[in-house]
Amino acid sequence: MNDTQLYFHIAVWSQIVSSIVFIAVLVFMWERWVMPVVLAAQERSNRQIADAERHRDEVKGALEALHAEIETARHDAQLIEQRANARAEHEREALLKEADDAGERVLTEAGRELERAIAAARQLLRDQMLERALGLARSDAAQRVDPDLDTRVVERFTHSLEHAVRG
Protein backbone atom coordinates (compact mmCIF):
# COMPACT_ATOMS: atom_id res chain seq x y z
CA MET A 1 0.00 0.00 0.00
CA ASN A 2 1.29 3.27 -0.80
CA ASP A 3 1.16 6.42 1.21
CA THR A 4 -1.73 7.90 -0.62
CA GLN A 5 -3.84 4.92 -0.12
CA LEU A 6 -2.78 4.75 3.45
CA TYR A 7 -3.68 8.39 3.97
CA PHE A 8 -6.90 7.79 2.14
CA HIS A 9 -7.74 4.83 4.40
CA ILE A 10 -6.72 6.81 7.42
CA ALA A 11 -8.94 9.67 6.26
CA VAL A 12 -11.85 7.30 5.66
CA TRP A 13 -11.38 5.58 9.01
CA SER A 14 -10.87 8.94 10.64
CA GLN A 15 -14.21 9.99 9.19
CA ILE A 16 -15.81 6.76 10.35
CA VAL A 17 -14.33 7.01 13.84
CA SER A 18 -15.20 10.71 14.12
CA SER A 19 -18.72 9.91 12.95
CA ILE A 20 -18.95 7.13 15.54
CA VAL A 21 -17.55 9.43 18.24
CA PHE A 22 -19.91 12.20 17.11
CA ILE A 23 -22.85 9.80 17.23
CA ALA A 24 -21.69 8.51 20.64
CA VAL A 25 -21.45 12.10 21.93
CA LEU A 26 -24.90 12.80 20.49
CA VAL A 27 -26.28 9.66 22.14
CA PHE A 28 -24.52 10.55 25.39
CA MET A 29 -25.93 14.12 25.26
CA TRP A 30 -29.32 12.74 24.30
CA GLU A 31 -29.27 10.31 27.20
CA ARG A 32 -27.79 12.78 29.66
CA TRP A 33 -29.74 16.01 28.98
CA VAL A 34 -32.38 15.72 26.29
CA MET A 35 -33.97 12.39 27.26
CA PRO A 36 -34.65 13.42 30.91
CA VAL A 37 -36.25 16.64 29.66
CA VAL A 38 -38.35 14.70 27.15
CA LEU A 39 -39.27 12.09 29.77
CA ALA A 40 -40.12 14.81 32.29
CA ALA A 41 -42.25 16.56 29.68
CA GLN A 42 -43.90 13.26 28.82
CA GLU A 43 -44.48 12.51 32.51
CA ARG A 44 -45.90 16.02 33.00
CA SER A 45 -48.15 15.56 29.97
CA ASN A 46 -49.26 12.15 31.24
CA ARG A 47 -50.03 13.66 34.66
CA GLN A 48 -51.97 16.48 33.02
CA ILE A 49 -53.88 13.98 30.92
CA ALA A 50 -54.56 11.83 33.99
CA ASP A 51 -55.68 14.92 35.94
CA ALA A 52 -57.88 15.99 33.06
CA GLU A 53 -59.39 12.50 32.83
CA ARG A 54 -59.94 12.39 36.60
CA HIS A 55 -61.47 15.86 36.48
CA ARG A 56 -63.66 14.76 33.54
CA ASP A 57 -64.79 11.70 35.49
CA GLU A 58 -65.54 13.85 38.56
CA VAL A 59 -67.50 16.29 36.42
CA LYS A 60 -69.39 13.38 34.80
CA GLY A 61 -70.21 12.02 38.25
CA ALA A 62 -71.32 15.45 39.46
CA LEU A 63 -73.37 15.91 36.29
CA GLU A 64 -75.04 12.52 36.78
CA ALA A 65 -75.75 13.42 40.42
CA LEU A 66 -77.22 16.74 39.31
CA HIS A 67 -79.35 14.98 36.69
CA ALA A 68 -80.57 12.58 39.39
CA GLU A 69 -81.34 15.53 41.69
CA ILE A 70 -83.19 17.27 38.86
CA GLU A 71 -85.25 14.14 38.21
CA THR A 72 -85.96 13.82 41.93
CA ALA A 73 -86.98 17.48 42.05
CA ARG A 74 -89.24 17.00 39.01
CA HIS A 75 -90.81 13.96 40.62
CA ASP A 76 -91.26 15.86 43.90
CA ALA A 77 -92.78 18.78 41.99
CA GLN A 78 -95.23 16.42 40.29
CA LEU A 79 -96.18 14.90 43.64
CA ILE A 80 -96.60 18.36 45.16
CA GLU A 81 -98.72 19.43 42.20
CA GLN A 82 -100.87 16.30 42.50
CA ARG A 83 -101.32 16.82 46.23
CA ALA A 84 -102.12 20.50 45.69
CA ASN A 85 -104.66 19.63 43.00
CA ALA A 86 -106.24 16.97 45.21
CA ARG A 87 -106.33 19.37 48.15
CA ALA A 88 -107.79 22.13 45.97
CA GLU A 89 -110.43 19.73 44.65
CA HIS A 90 -111.23 18.62 48.20
CA GLU A 91 -111.49 22.25 49.33
CA ARG A 92 -113.64 23.04 46.29
CA GLU A 93 -115.96 20.12 47.06
CA ALA A 94 -116.15 21.14 50.73
CA LEU A 95 -116.91 24.76 49.81
CA LEU A 96 -119.54 23.67 47.28
CA LYS A 97 -121.17 21.35 49.86
CA GLU A 98 -121.07 24.10 52.45
CA ALA A 99 -122.57 26.57 49.96
CA ASP A 100 -125.24 24.02 48.97
CA ASP A 101 -126.08 23.37 52.62
CA ALA A 102 -126.22 27.10 53.34
CA GLY A 103 -128.37 27.62 50.25
CA GLU A 104 -130.72 24.83 51.32
CA ARG A 105 -130.98 26.34 54.80
CA VAL A 106 -131.68 29.78 53.34
CA LEU A 107 -134.30 28.31 50.98
CA THR A 108 -135.94 26.36 53.81
CA GLU A 109 -135.94 29.42 56.04
CA ALA A 110 -137.25 31.55 53.19
CA GLY A 111 -140.01 28.99 52.58
CA ARG A 112 -140.98 29.10 56.24
CA GLU A 113 -140.83 32.89 56.23
CA LEU A 114 -142.97 32.91 53.08
CA GLU A 115 -145.51 30.61 54.76
CA ARG A 116 -145.59 32.91 57.81
CA ALA A 117 -145.94 35.97 55.59
CA ILE A 118 -148.76 34.29 53.61
CA ALA A 119 -150.54 33.30 56.86
CA ALA A 120 -150.12 36.83 58.23
CA ALA A 121 -151.37 38.30 54.95
CA ARG A 122 -154.40 35.97 54.98
CA GLN A 123 -155.15 36.92 58.59
CA LEU A 124 -154.81 40.60 57.75
CA LEU A 125 -157.04 40.14 54.70
CA ARG A 126 -159.65 38.29 56.81
CA ASP A 127 -159.54 41.00 59.46
CA GLN A 128 -159.87 43.74 56.86
CA MET A 129 -162.69 41.89 55.07
CA LEU A 130 -164.44 41.25 58.37
CA GLU A 131 -164.13 44.90 59.39
CA ARG A 132 -165.51 46.01 56.03
CA ALA A 133 -168.27 43.44 56.11
CA LEU A 134 -169.14 44.46 59.65
CA GLY A 135 -169.07 48.10 58.69
CA LEU A 136 -171.28 47.44 55.67
CA ALA A 137 -173.61 45.25 57.75
CA ARG A 138 -173.90 47.92 60.45
CA SER A 139 -174.62 50.64 57.99
CA ASP A 140 -177.08 48.39 56.12
CA ALA A 141 -178.65 47.22 59.42
CA ALA A 142 -178.93 50.77 60.64
CA GLN A 143 -180.84 51.66 57.51
CA ARG A 144 -183.14 48.59 57.60
CA VAL A 145 -183.73 48.09 61.30
CA ASP A 146 -185.95 50.46 63.20
CA PRO A 147 -186.13 50.55 67.01
CA ASP A 148 -189.12 48.15 67.19
CA LEU A 149 -187.39 45.48 65.10
CA ASP A 150 -184.27 45.95 67.18
CA THR A 151 -186.18 45.38 70.38
CA ARG A 152 -187.83 42.22 68.99
CA VAL A 153 -184.50 40.78 67.80
CA VAL A 154 -182.89 41.43 71.18
CA GLU A 155 -185.83 39.81 72.99
CA ARG A 156 -185.70 36.74 70.71
CA PHE A 157 -181.96 36.37 71.25
CA THR A 158 -182.37 36.72 75.00
CA HIS A 159 -185.14 34.06 75.06
CA SER A 160 -182.99 31.69 72.95
CA LEU A 161 -180.15 32.10 75.41
CA GLU A 162 -182.43 31.43 78.34
CA HIS A 163 -183.72 28.22 76.69
CA ALA A 164 -180.20 27.14 75.91
CA VAL A 165 -179.12 27.64 79.54
CA ARG A 166 -182.16 25.74 80.89
CA GLY A 167 -182.27 22.90 78.57
BAFI-3210 file (N, C-alpha, C; in Angstrom, 3 decimals, decimal comma, padded with zeros to 6 digits):
// residues 167
n [1|2|3|4|5|6|7|8|9|10|11|12|13|14|15|16|17|18|19|20|21|22|23|24|25|26|27|28|29|30|31|32|33|34|35|36|37|38|39|40|41|42|43|44|45|46|47|48|49|50|51|52|53|54|55|56|57|58|59|60|61|62|63|64|65|66|67|68|69|70|71|72|73|74|75|76|77|78|79|80|81|82|83|84|85|86|87|88|89|90|91|92|93|94|95|96|97|98|99|100|101|102|103|104|105|106|107|108|109|110|111|112|113|114|115|116|117|118|119|120|121|122|123|124|125|126|127|128|129|130|131|132|133|134|135|136|137|138|139|140|141|142|143|144|145|146|147|148|149|150|151|152|153|154|155|156|157|158|159|160|161|162|163|164|165|166|167]
n.u [000,822|000,487|001,482|-000,475|-002,744|-002,773|-003,059|-005,474|-007,107|-006,728|-007,923|-010,525|-011,133|-010,767|-012,818|-014,931|-014,496|-014,657|-017,257|-018,529|-017,737|-018,878|-021,575|-021,746|-021,279|-023,484|-025,490|-024,806|-025,227|-027,885|-028,958|-028,134|-028,999|-031,142|-033,019|-033,943|-035,309|-037,241|-038,531|-039,430|-041,133|-042,926|-043,870|-045,038|-046,994|-048,452|-049,343|-050,919|-052,823|-053,909|-054,887|-056,742|-058,454|-059,338|-060,560|-062,531|-063,982|-064,867|-066,450|-068,328|-069,510|-070,539|-072,286|-074,051|-075,083|-076,323|-078,217|-079,729|-080,669|-082,173|-084,142|-085,291|-086,232|-088,071|-089,860|-090,697|-091,882|-094,009|-095,430|-096,069|-097,635|-099,746|-100,736|-101,469|-103,423|-105,290|-105,897|-106,933|-109,163|-110,550|-111,021|-112,569|-114,785|-115,675|-116,282|-118,284|-120,206|-120,701|-121,709|-123,963|-125,386|-125,788|-127,292|-129,544|-130,472|-131,075|-133,049|-134,980|-135,549|-136,449|-138,701|-140,242|-140,513|-141,909|-144,282|-145,158|-145,466|-147,478|-149,558|-149,871|-150,613|-153,025|-154,483|-154,555|-155,968|-158,410|-159,170|-159,411|-161,392|-163,459|-163,833|-164,700|-166,946|-168,439|-168,716|-170,173|-172,423|-173,399|-173,957|-175,870|-177,710|-178,430|-179,844|-181,994|-183,118|-185,423|-186,231|-188,224|-188,000|-185,448|-185,713|-187,366|-185,663|-183,588|-185,009|-185,791|-183,318|-182,407|-184,337|-183,717|-181,226|-181,837|-183,369|-181,417|-179,692|-181,277|-182,042]
n.v [-001,153|002,070|005,395|007,245|005,819|004,820|007,160|007,849|005,749|006,152|008,619|007,954|006,096|007,771|009,546|007,755|006,941|009,428|010,032|007,982|008,638|011,152|010,455|008,912|010,857|012,447|010,594|010,224|012,864|013,059|011,063|012,014|014,762|015,587|013,445|013,106|015,538|015,268|012,972|013,957|015,942|014,320|012,809|014,880|015,667|013,284|013,231|015,541|014,777|012,602|013,954|015,590|013,623|012,481|014,720|015,077|012,711|013,183|015,431|014,283|012,491|014,323|015,665|013,585|013,154|015,605|015,475|013,360|014,562|016,601|015,092|013,920|016,222|017,042|014,907|015,209|017,710|017,072|015,346|017,164|018,939|017,218|016,603|019,187|019,755|017,758|018,530|021,078|020,369|018,916|020,959|022,598|020,944|020,748|023,443|023,836|022,003|023,103|025,590|024,694|023,491|025,751|027,262|025,594|025,747|028,480|028,588|026,887|028,289|030,641|029,623|028,926|031,465|032,650|031,171|032,003|034,715|034,579|033,453|035,493|037,540|036,500|036,434|039,166|040,016|038,675|039,929|042,586|042,228|041,302|043,516|045,406|044,077|043,971|046,697|047,415|045,821|046,940|049,538|048,929|047,539|049,510|051,139|049,486|048,443|049,333|050,889|049,260|046,713|046,150|045,859|043,581|041,644|041,550|040,662|038,099|036,866|036,913|035,258|032,869|032,335|031,961|029,604|027,888|027,791|026,639|024,202]
n.w [000,000|-000,710|000,226|-000,254|-000,486|002,013|003,502|002,509|003,459|006,119|006,349|005,656|007,659|009,763|009,379|009,744|012,392|013,664|013,048|014,424|017,025|017,169|016,923|019,233|021,153|020,646|021,340|024,003|024,963|024,343|026,000|028,460|028,788|027,070|026,902|029,656|029,901|027,920|028,864|031,320|030,397|029,064|031,213|032,701|030,866|030,786|033,441|033,405|031,548|032,914|035,169|033,891|032,860|035,270|036,377|034,426|034,816|037,433|036,983|035,271|037,050|038,930|037,245|036,590|039,136|039,529|037,474|038,466|040,819|039,666|038,373|040,627|041,860|039,911|040,049|042,716|042,465|040,766|042,466|044,496|043,048|042,351|044,912|045,689|043,775|044,420|047,030|046,524|045,015|046,941|048,806|047,190|046,749|049,405|049,927|048,012|048,956|051,443|050,619|049,211|051,329|052,944|051,161|050,918|053,556|053,669|051,678|052,842|055,179|054,007|052,745|054,983|056,108|054,058|054,198|056,745|056,198|054,259|055,778|057,671|055,943|054,983|057,369|057,931|055,690|056,128|058,520|057,636|055,682|057,302|058,989|057,100|056,120|058,465|058,926|056,647|057,104|059,493|058,692|056,754|058,346|060,100|058,451|057,713|060,009|062,398|065,609|066,832|065,583|066,353|069,099|069,198|068,054|069,909|072,123|071,231|070,949|073,561|074,781|073,438|074,456|077,119|076,969|076,058|078,212|080,160|079,119]
ca.u [000,000|001,291|001,162|-001,730|-003,841|-002,779|-003,679|-006,898|-007,744|-006,721|-008,937|-011,846|-011,377|-010,868|-014,208|-015,811|-014,325|-015,196|-018,722|-018,950|-017,549|-019,907|-022,855|-021,691|-021,452|-024,897|-026,278|-024,524|-025,928|-029,318|-029,267|-027,789|-029,737|-032,382|-033,967|-034,647|-036,252|-038,350|-039,271|-040,121|-042,248|-043,899|-044,480|-045,898|-048,154|-049,256|-050,034|-051,969|-053,885|-054,561|-055,678|-057,882|-059,389|-059,941|-061,470|-063,661|-064,793|-065,537|-067,502|-069,386|-070,211|-071,316|-073,368|-075,043|-075,748|-077,223|-079,353|-080,567|-081,343|-083,191|-085,252|-085,957|-086,976|-089,238|-090,810|-091,258|-092,775|-095,230|-096,180|-096,602|-098,724|-100,873|-101,324|-102,123|-104,656|-106,237|-106,326|-107,786|-110,431|-111,225|-111,489|-113,642|-115,955|-116,150|-116,909|-119,543|-121,166|-121,070|-122,567|-125,236|-126,085|-126,221|-128,373|-130,723|-130,980|-131,682|-134,301|-135,936|-135,939|-137,253|-140,012|-140,977|-140,832|-142,972|-145,515|-145,590|-145,939|-148,765|-150,543|-150,123|-151,366|-154,396|-155,148|-154,807|-157,043|-159,651|-159,541|-159,875|-162,687|-164,437|-164,133|-165,513|-168,267|-169,142|-169,067|-171,282|-173,608|-173,904|-174,622|-177,080|-178,652|-178,927|-180,841|-183,138|-183,729|-185,947|-186,131|-189,120|-187,386|-184,269|-186,180|-187,827|-184,504|-182,890|-185,829|-185,701|-181,960|-182,372|-185,135|-182,991|-180,148|-182,429|-183,723|-180,198|-179,125|-182,157|-182,266]
ca.v [000,000|003,271|006,416|007,897|004,924|004,753|008,393|007,788|004,825|006,814|009,671|007,300|005,581|008,935|009,994|006,755|007,013|010,708|009,906|007,127|009,432|012,199|009,799|008,512|012,095|012,804|009,657|010,551|014,124|012,743|010,307|012,783|016,008|015,722|012,393|013,421|016,641|014,699|012,091|014,809|016,561|013,255|012,514|016,017|015,561|012,150|013,665|016,482|013,983|011,834|014,918|015,995|012,497|012,394|015,864|014,765|011,701|013,848|016,289|013,384|012,023|015,448|015,907|012,522|013,420|016,743|014,983|012,583|015,527|017,274|014,145|013,822|017,478|017,001|013,958|015,855|018,777|016,421|014,898|018,356|019,432|016,295|016,820|020,500|019,625|016,971|019,375|022,130|019,728|018,624|022,248|023,039|020,121|021,144|024,764|023,666|021,354|024,101|026,566|024,021|023,369|027,097|027,621|024,827|026,339|029,777|028,313|026,356|029,417|031,551|028,987|029,104|032,889|032,907|030,612|032,907|035,967|034,292|033,303|036,828|038,297|035,971|036,920|040,596|040,137|038,292|040,998|043,743|041,893|041,247|044,897|046,011|043,439|044,458|048,101|047,443|045,254|047,915|050,641|048,386|047,224|050,771|051,663|048,585|048,092|050,460|050,551|048,152|045,480|045,952|045,376|042,219|040,781|041,431|039,810|036,735|036,370|036,718|034,064|031,690|032,102|031,425|028,218|027,139|027,636|025,744|022,905]
ca.w [000,000|-000,803|001,211|-000,623|-000,119|003,451|003,971|002,138|004,404|007,423|006,265|005,660|009,007|010,638|009,189|010,351|013,840|014,123|012,952|015,536|018,238|017,112|017,234|020,636|021,927|020,492|022,139|025,391|025,255|024,300|027,204|029,655|028,979|026,294|027,259|030,906|029,664|027,146|029,767|032,291|029,676|028,818|032,506|033,003|029,966|031,244|034,658|033,023|030,916|033,985|035,944|033,057|032,827|036,598|036,481|033,537|035,492|038,563|036,423|034,802|038,253|039,455|036,291|036,785|040,423|039,313|036,690|039,387|041,688|038,860|038,209|041,928|042,045|039,008|040,622|043,895|041,992|040,286|043,640|045,158|042,204|042,499|046,233|045,693|043,002|045,211|048,150|045,970|044,653|048,202|049,327|046,293|047,063|050,730|049,807|047,280|049,855|052,445|049,957|048,966|052,618|053,336|050,250|051,316|054,799|053,337|050,976|053,815|056,040|053,187|052,578|056,241|056,225|053,082|054,764|057,814|055,589|053,612|056,858|058,226|054,948|054,984|058,587|057,746|054,698|056,809|059,458|056,865|055,065|058,369|059,395|056,028|056,109|059,646|058,687|055,673|057,754|060,454|057,995|056,124|059,418|060,640|057,506|057,602|061,298|063,195|067,012|067,190|065,103|067,176|070,375|068,989|067,797|071,176|072,987|070,709|071,248|075,000|075,060|072,949|075,415|078,342|076,690|075,909|079,539|080,892|078,569]
c.u [000,879|000,774|-000,190|-002,911|-003,939|-003,454|-005,176|-007,655|-007,796|-007,804|-010,331|-012,129|-011,481|-012,295|-015,183|-015,727|-014,900|-016,726|-019,243|-018,829|-018,618|-021,281|-022,872|-021,897|-022,917|-025,790|-026,074|-025,288|-027,457|-029,738|-029,098|-028,717|-031,091|-033,430|-034,648|-035,666|-037,476|-039,197|-040,045|-041,331|-043,348|-044,634|-045,447|-047,166|-049,066|-050,032|-051,179|-053,145|-054,653|-055,427|-056,915|-058,926|-060,100|-060,963|-062,718|-064,590|-065,550|-066,697|-068,660|-070,205|-071,089|-072,509|-074,463|-075,802|-076,731|-078,444|-080,306|-081,333|-082,442|-084,393|-086,031|-086,796|-088,205|-090,309|-091,499|-092,244|-094,089|-096,086|-096,822|-097,789|-099,963|-101,558|-102,062|-103,432|-105,710|-106,783|-107,269|-109,156|-111,241|-111,808|-112,670|-114,929|-116,543|-116,870|-118,245|-120,605|-121,642|-122,011|-123,939|-126,047|-126,619|-127,383|-129,667|-131,334|-131,679|-133,018|-135,371|-136,455|-136,806|-138,644|-140,858|-141,411|-141,959|-144,301|-146,054|-146,151|-147,299|-149,862|-150,892|-150,938|-152,813|-155,171|-155,480|-155,946|-158,383|-160,127|-160,096|-161,242|-163,782|-164,832|-165,005|-166,923|-169,084|-169,586|-170,236|-172,569|-174,206|-174,620|-175,907|-178,134|-179,248|-179,990|-182,091|-183,856|-184,195|-185,900|-187,054|-188,513|-186,179|-184,673|-186,629|-186,664|-183,763|-183,676|-185,739|-184,348|-181,845|-183,140|-184,397|-181,848|-180,687|-182,790|-182,467|-179,552|-179,952|-182,095|-181,143]
c.v [001,232|004,310|007,069|007,022|004,842|006,005|008,433|006,889|005,469|007,890|009,065|006,803|006,725|009,497|009,040|006,864|008,324|010,691|009,084|007,912|010,519|011,625|009,399|009,728|012,527|011,907|009,962|011,815|013,896|012,048|011,172|013,981|016,037|014,703|012,670|014,557|016,112|013,806|012,891|015,477|015,528|012,907|013,614|015,974|014,425|012,509|014,623|015,751|013,200|012,752|015,346|014,880|012,340|013,521|015,623|013,750|012,304|014,705|015,429|012,874|013,117|015,741|014,853|012,734|014,574|016,323|014,186|013,513|016,258|016,363|013,981|015,068|017,507|016,076|014,567|016,950|018,193|015,952|016,073|018,899|018,539|016,487|018,145|020,442|018,850|017,804|020,472|021,556|019,413|019,910|022,761|022,281|020,528|022,494|024,666|023,032|022,349|025,142|025,963|023,920|024,728|027,549|026,898|025,404|027,663|029,560|027,787|027,482|030,404|030,966|029,142|030,550|033,256|032,378|031,500|034,201|035,754|034,168|034,661|037,666|037,819|036,486|038,395|040,815|039,765|039,406|042,200|043,470|041,858|042,638|045,583|045,432|043,911|045,896|048,220|046,909|046,236|049,061|050,160|048,085|048,483|051,354|050,788|048,370|049,375|050,029|049,390|046,819|045,147|045,359|043,924|041,254|040,533|040,501|038,360|036,116|036,049|035,444|032,810|031,346|031,477|029,950|027,336|026,862|026,611|024,344|022,243]
c.w [000,000|000,170|000,919|-000,218|001,408|004,026|003,652|003,115|005,785|007,432|006,339|007,064|010,014|010,560|009,882|011,871|014,351|014,044|014,112|016,840|018,297|017,496|018,705|021,535|021,845|021,349|023,617|025,795|025,277|025,589|028,448|029,850|028,268|026,753|028,594|030,739|028,924|028,045|030,813|031,638|029,423|030,119|032,911|032,148|030,402|032,518|034,338|032,378|031,972|034,846|035,170|032,997|034,170|036,794|035,623|034,201|036,675|038,065|035,907|035,979|038,842|038,553|036,437|038,091|040,277|038,501|037,583|040,326|040,944|038,670|039,513|042,181|041,141|039,568|041,849|043,490|041,475|041,457|044,367|044,367|042,333|043,850|046,296|044,917|043,774|046,368|047,668|045,597|045,908|048,799|048,505|046,602|048,416|050,673|049,066|048,174|050,897|051,849|049,657|050,250|053,069|052,458|050,599|052,595|054,521|052,633|051,943|054,700|055,267|052,952|053,826|056,414|055,266|053,603|055,877|057,244|054,926|054,676|057,448|057,247|054,885|056,206|058,454|056,767|055,329|057,733|058,718|056,231|056,127|058,830|058,353|056,007|057,298|059,473|057,728|056,314|058,744|059,740|057,332|057,190|059,999|059,727|057,520|058,927|061,996|064,663|067,414|066,778|065,958|068,521|070,242|068,798|069,100|072,096|072,524|071,063|072,727|075,374|074,594|073,878|076,691|078,140|076,585|077,255|080,307|080,318|077,982]
res [m|n|d|t|q|l|y|f|h|i|a|v|w|s|q|i|v|s|s|i|v|f|i|a|v|l|v|f|m|w|e|r|w|v|m|p|v|v|l|a|a|q|e|r|s|n|r|q|i|a|d|a|e|r|h|r|d|e|v|k|g|a|l|e|a|l|h|a|e|i|e|t|a|r|h|d|a|q|l|i|e|q|r|a|n|a|r|a|e|h|e|r|e|a|l|l|k|e|a|d|d|a|g|e|r|v|l|t|e|a|g|r|e|l|e|r|a|i|a|a|a|r|q|l|l|r|d|q|m|l|e|r|a|l|g|l|a|r|s|d|a|a|q|r|v|d|p|d|l|d|t|r|v|v|e|r|f|t|h|s|l|e|h|a|v|r|g]
***
